[in-house]
Amino acid sequence: MRSTILAVAFSGLLAGAALADEVAEAIEAGRKAYADGELAKAKEALGLAAQLIGQKHAEAYGKLLPPPLTGWTADEIEITAVGSAAYGASSALRRYENKAGDQIEVQISSDSAVIAQFATMMATREVAGAMGKIVTIGNERALQSVDGDLHMTVGSKFIIAVQGSASVSDKFAYARAIDIAALSKL
């Protein structure tokens, strides 16, 4: 049993090291292609490096998605990193379900131009009020839609969406279970 645990832990370390090596390899391939005047290859390699870094970033904040609350089950966390450094987006998503079949989806996204725009709209009380009901979750302002879905920004780096068929109180419970302080430090 102990050797199995050690093997799993070691393989996890190797996977993290492999991703770091993939990033370094992509950056080096981009540097070399640039030095050789192969601009298309350099752009492609550096785009891959940016995507891999976005994936690693999403894995870090994916760990801040809450565990299932009492009476709920959760799927595995889904990590996505798409696009380029300028127009890319990274996200971590987790779906939850209770015995009654109610569902909630919590998603944290970063690295998207939409986040800065949404943060600007949220900072303008009149605009945010026209989009939905302004509520607070901890110290953060959030936008609650008519169906009770919640959207909030953390600084201008992250947007959190809590949505689904569950009750508004359940959506608030999941929103409050996210460690916003830890997220804002990433």
C-alpha positions in Angstrom: 0.0 0.0 0.0 2.8 2.4 1.0 4.7 1.7 -2.2 1.5 2.4 -4.2 1.0 5.8 -2.5 4.6 6.7 -3.2 4.3 5.6 -6.8 1.2 7.8 -7.3 2.9 10.8 -5.6 6.1 10.3 -7.7 4.1 10.1 -10.9 2.3 13.4 -9.9 5.6 15.1 -9.4 6.8 13.8 -12.8 3.6 15.1 -14.5 4.2 18.5 -13.0 7.8 18.4 -14.1 6.9 17.3 -17.5 4.5 20.2 -18.0 7.2 22.6 -16.8 9.6 21.0 -19.2 7.1 21.3 -22.0 6.8 25.0 -21.3 10.6 25.4 -21.3 10.9 23.4 -24.5 8.2 25.4 -26.3 9.9 28.7 -25.2 13.3 27.4 -26.3 11.8 26.2 -29.7 10.3 29.7 -30.1 13.6 31.4 -29.2 15.5 29.2 -31.7 13.0 29.7 -34.5 13.0 33.5 -33.9 16.8 33.5 -34.0 16.7 31.5 -37.3 14.2 34.0 -38.8 11.4 31.5 -38.8 8.7 33.9 -37.4 5.7 31.6 -38.1 7.4 28.8 -36.2 8.4 31.1 -33.4 4.9 32.4 -33.0 3.4 28.9 -33.0 5.9 27.7 -30.4 5.5 30.7 -28.1 1.7 30.4 -28.5 2.0 26.8 -27.3 4.1 28.0 -24.3 1.4 30.6 -23.4 -1.3 27.9 -23.6 0.6 25.5 -21.4 1.2 28.3 -18.9 -2.5 29.1 -19.0 -3.3 25.5 -18.3 -0.9 25.4 -15.3 -2.5 28.7 -14.0 -6.0 27.2 -14.3 -4.9 24.1 -12.4 -3.7 26.3 -9.6 -7.1 28.1 -9.3 -9.0 24.9 -10.0 -7.8 23.7 -6.6 -9.8 26.6 -5.1 -13.1 25.2 -6.5 -15.1 24.1 -3.4 -15.5 20.4 -2.5 -19.1 19.2 -2.7 -21.3 20.6 0.1 -23.2 18.3 2.4 -25.7 16.3 0.4 -24.0 17.0 -2.9 -21.6 15.1 -5.2 -19.1 16.6 -7.6 -17.5 15.7 -10.9 -13.8 16.0 -11.5 -12.5 19.5 -12.2 -12.2 20.3 -15.9 -9.3 22.5 -16.9 -9.3 24.5 -20.2 -6.7 26.7 -21.7 -7.3 28.0 -25.2 -6.1 30.7 -27.6 -3.0 32.8 -27.6 -1.3 34.9 -25.0 -3.3 38.0 -26.2 -6.7 36.5 -26.7 -6.6 33.3 -24.7 -8.6 32.2 -21.8 -8.1 29.7 -19.0 -10.8 28.2 -16.9 -11.5 25.6 -14.2 -15.0 24.1 -14.0 -16.7 21.8 -11.6 -20.2 20.5 -11.7 -22.2 19.5 -8.6 -25.5 17.6 -8.1 -27.7 16.8 -5.2 -30.0 13.8 -4.7 -33.0 15.8 -5.9 -31.2 16.3 -9.3 -30.5 20.0 -8.7 -27.3 21.0 -10.4 -24.7 23.8 -10.0 -21.7 24.6 -12.1 -18.9 26.7 -10.7 -16.4 28.1 -13.1 -13.4 30.3 -12.5 -11.9 31.9 -15.6 -8.9 34.2 -16.3 -6.7 35.5 -19.1 -9.7 36.9 -21.1 -10.3 40.4 -22.3 -14.0 39.9 -21.3 -13.0 39.9 -17.6 -11.7 43.5 -17.7 -14.8 44.6 -19.5 -17.1 42.9 -17.0 -15.1 44.3 -14.0 -15.5 47.8 -15.5 -19.3 47.3 -15.8 -19.5 45.9 -12.3 -17.7 49.0 -11.0 -20.3 51.2 -12.5 -23.3 50.9 -10.3 -25.8 52.1 -12.9 -24.6 49.7 -15.6 -24.4 46.7 -13.2 -27.8 47.4 -11.8 -29.3 47.4 -15.3 -27.8 43.9 -15.9 -29.2 42.3 -12.8 -29.4 42.5 -9.0 -26.2 43.6 -7.2 -25.4 41.3 -4.3 -22.4 40.8 -2.1 -20.5 37.5 -1.5 -18.0 38.1 1.3 -16.4 41.4 0.4 -17.0 41.1 -3.3 -19.9 42.5 -5.4 -21.6 40.0 -7.6 -24.3 40.2 -10.3 -27.4 38.0 -9.7 -29.5 37.3 -12.8 -33.2 36.7 -12.7 -32.7 32.9 -12.4 -30.3 33.4 -9.5 -27.1 32.7 -11.4 -24.1 34.6 -9.9 -21.2 36.3 -11.7 -18.4 38.2 -10.0 -15.0 39.4 -10.7 -12.0 39.2 -8.5 -9.9 42.2 -9.2 -9.7 42.4 -13.0 -8.0 39.0 -13.2 -10.8 36.4 -12.6 -14.5 36.0 -13.3 -16.5 33.5 -11.3 -19.8 32.0 -12.5 -22.1 30.0 -10.3 -25.1 28.8 -12.2 -27.5 26.0 -12.6 -30.9 24.6 -11.7 -30.4 24.7 -8.0 -31.9 27.2 -5.6 -30.5 30.7 -5.1 -29.4 29.8 -1.6 -27.5 26.8 -2.8 -25.7 29.0 -5.4 -24.8 31.5 -2.7 -23.5 28.6 -0.6 -21.1 27.5 -3.4 -20.1 31.1 -4.1 -19.2 31.6 -0.5 -17.2 28.4 -0.3 -14.7 29.7 -2.8 -11.5 31.0 -1.2 -11.6 34.5 -2.8 -8.5 35.7 -0.7 -6.4 32.8 -2.0 -7.7 33.4 -5.6 -6.8 37.0 -5.5 -3.2 36.1 -4.7 -2.7 34.0 -7.8 
